[in-house]
Amino acid sequence: MLKEQAANDLARLGFVSDIARLERFGNHADQNGLALIITNDRSLWTPPKPPGKPTRDREFRIHEDRTLTSQLLWACGDYQPNTRTLHGTYTLNWQPYSQQTGPRGEFRYLAVFTDPQPT
C-alpha cells in the first residue's frame, strides 16, 4: 500500500515545469518531447470542487480536461521563481494505467506531447 505523500502542489509544479523545459529542449523541426506522470493520487486528475478556495498552485492544476497555456502564476504571482510560461496549448486527458487491489489501487497516467518552440 502506498502512502499519501501530500505534496500535490509540488507534483503539479514539477509536471508543468517539465512541459516548459521540453518546449525549449530542441531547436530542430524533427524534435519533440513527452512529459509523463503516473500516479494513484486521484486528486491530481479530479477537478477541484467549486467554488474552490484559492490555492498557491491553482494555475498549475493538471486535472482531467484542464487546458494549460500561456503564463502560469504560482500563488497569484506572489512567488515569481515558480512562474512558468508555456508556448503551446495542452488539453489534459488522463488514461487508465493499472488497477491494484486495496485502497488507492487505481493508477492513471497523463502524457503531454510537446513540439519545440522557437527561441
C-alpha positions as CSV (number, residue, x, y, z in Angstrom):
1,M,0.0,0.0,0.0
2,L,1.4,3.4,-1.0
3,K,1.0,6.2,1.5
4,E,-0.3,9.6,0.6
5,Q,2.6,12.0,0.2
6,A,0.6,15.3,0.5
7,A,2.9,17.2,-1.9
8,N,0.4,17.5,-4.8
9,D,1.3,21.2,-5.3
10,L,4.9,20.2,-6.0
11,A,3.9,17.3,-8.2
12,R,1.9,19.8,-10.3
13,L,4.7,22.4,-10.4
14,G,7.2,19.7,-11.4
15,F,5.0,18.4,-14.2
16,V,4.3,21.8,-15.7
17,S,8.0,22.6,-15.3
18,D,8.8,19.5,-17.4
19,I,6.4,20.6,-20.1
20,A,8.1,24.1,-20.2
21,R,11.6,22.5,-20.4
22,L,10.5,20.1,-23.1
23,E,9.2,23.0,-25.2
24,R,12.7,24.5,-25.1
25,F,14.5,21.2,-25.5
26,G,15.2,21.1,-29.2
27,N,15.8,23.6,-31.9
28,H,15.2,21.3,-34.8
29,A,11.8,20.7,-36.5
30,D,12.1,16.9,-36.0
31,Q,12.5,17.1,-32.2
32,N,9.6,16.8,-29.8
33,G,9.1,15.8,-26.2
34,L,6.9,13.8,-23.9
35,A,6.1,14.7,-20.3
36,L,4.7,11.7,-18.5
37,I,3.2,11.2,-15.0
38,I,1.9,8.0,-13.5
39,T,0.1,8.2,-10.2
40,N,-2.5,6.7,-7.9
41,D,-3.3,10.1,-6.4
42,R,-6.8,10.8,-7.7
43,S,-6.6,14.5,-6.5
44,L,-4.2,15.1,-9.5
45,W,-6.8,14.0,-12.1
46,T,-10.0,15.0,-10.3
47,P,-11.2,18.6,-10.9
48,P,-11.4,20.7,-7.7
49,K,-14.9,21.2,-6.3
50,P,-16.4,24.7,-6.9
51,P,-16.1,27.3,-5.6
52,G,-12.6,26.0,-4.7
53,K,-10.7,28.2,-2.3
54,P,-7.6,29.9,-3.7
55,T,-4.5,27.8,-3.5
56,R,-1.0,28.7,-4.5
57,D,-0.9,26.1,-7.2
58,R,-4.4,26.9,-8.7
59,E,-3.0,27.7,-12.2
60,F,-0.9,24.6,-12.1
61,R,-3.8,22.2,-11.8
62,I,-3.5,19.2,-14.1
63,H,-6.9,17.6,-13.7
64,E,-8.9,15.9,-16.5
65,D,-10.0,18.3,-19.3
66,R,-7.9,21.2,-18.0
67,T,-6.1,23.2,-20.6
68,L,-2.6,24.5,-19.9
69,T,-1.4,27.5,-21.9
70,S,0.4,30.9,-21.6
71,Q,1.8,32.2,-18.3
72,L,1.0,30.3,-15.1
73,L,1.5,32.1,-11.9
74,W,2.3,30.5,-8.5
75,A,0.4,32.0,-5.6
76,C,-1.2,34.6,-7.9
77,G,2.3,35.8,-8.8
78,D,3.5,36.3,-5.3
79,Y,6.4,33.8,-5.8
80,Q,8.0,34.7,-9.2
81,P,10.6,31.9,-9.3
82,N,7.7,29.4,-9.8
83,T,6.1,31.3,-12.7
84,R,6.1,29.1,-15.9
85,T,5.3,30.2,-19.4
86,L,4.0,27.6,-21.9
87,H,4.1,28.4,-25.6
88,G,1.9,25.5,-26.6
89,T,-1.7,24.7,-25.6
90,Y,-2.3,21.4,-23.9
91,T,-5.7,19.9,-23.0
92,L,-5.1,17.2,-20.4
93,N,-6.5,13.7,-20.9
94,W,-5.8,11.2,-18.1
95,Q,-5.8,7.5,-19.1
96,P,-6.1,4.3,-17.0
97,Y,-2.8,2.6,-16.3
98,S,-3.2,-0.1,-13.7
99,Q,-5.8,-1.4,-11.2
100,Q,-4.4,-2.9,-8.0
101,T,-6.4,-4.2,-5.0
102,G,-6.8,-2.2,-1.9
103,P,-7.1,1.5,-1.1
104,R,-5.7,3.9,-3.8
105,G,-5.3,1.0,-6.2
106,E,-6.3,2.9,-9.3
107,F,-3.3,4.2,-11.2
108,R,-3.6,6.7,-14.2
109,Y,-1.2,8.3,-16.5
110,L,-1.0,11.7,-18.2
111,A,1.0,12.1,-21.3
112,V,1.7,15.5,-22.8
113,F,3.5,15.7,-26.2
114,T,5.3,18.9,-26.9
115,D,6.9,20.4,-30.0
116,P,10.0,22.6,-29.8
117,Q,9.2,26.3,-29.7
118,P,11.3,29.0,-31.4
119,T,13.7,30.8,-29.0
